[in-house]
Structures are given as structure tokens and as C-alpha cells.
Amino acid sequence: VRHIKYFLKGNAKDEDIIEMAGKNKGVIITYDRQFKHLKHYYQLYAQHNVGVIFFRSYKDVIHYWDIVLSFINEWENLKKMIAEKDYH
């Protein structure tokens, strides 16, 4: 697991992030709503063979620790889903 800033500058375009994830055989984990709601991104996910996990919460305010705990609690399920998904 690596933060996007490890690969790209903080002001990178979403399209560049998707391309970079594909080059590194990555899966994007995000709670950025744009990654889910911009329809042309789905074509980019397929083109670059990128998986995306959308984090969502039913809380109005999401704290960093809420995100960490969610991923800790779901880590094995996430790994299984990623391993079973055919992105080709």
C-alpha cells in the first residue's frame, strides 16, 4: 500500500493517477466521489487495467481513524475481492 504522493506530485490529474496505477499494477483506494461519478473514468480503468475500491461511510463526518479501522476490519475481504476480480 502506497500513497499517491509516492508516485506523483500532489496536484496530479485523476487521469494521471489512473494511468500510473495501471503501470504499477495497482488498485486505487479512494473516497473521492469524482472517481466514482465521472463516467469517462470507467473507460480509463478498463484501458489501464486498474481496479478501484470506493470507500464510503454512512457518517456525515469521516475521521482518519474511521477509515483506518474500516480497512483493518475489511482487509481480508478486500484482498479476496481483488484476487478474484479479473481486470482483463
Stockholm file with secondary structure:
# STOCKHOLM 1.0

chainA/1-88         VRHIKYFLKGNAKDEDIIEMAGKNKGVIITYDRQFKHLKHYYQLYAQHNVGVIFFRSYKDVIHYWDIVLSFINEWENLKKMIAEKDYH
#=GR chainA/1-88 SS CCCGGGTSCTTCCHHHHHHHHHHTTCEEEECCTHHHHCHHHHHHHHHTTCEEEECCCSSSSCCHHHHHHHHHHHHHHHHHHHHHCCCC
#=GC SS_cons        CCCGGGTSCTTCCHHHHHHHHHHTTCEEEECCTHHHHCHHHHHHHHHTTCEEEECCCSSSSCCHHHHHHHHHHHHHHHHHHHHHCCCC
//
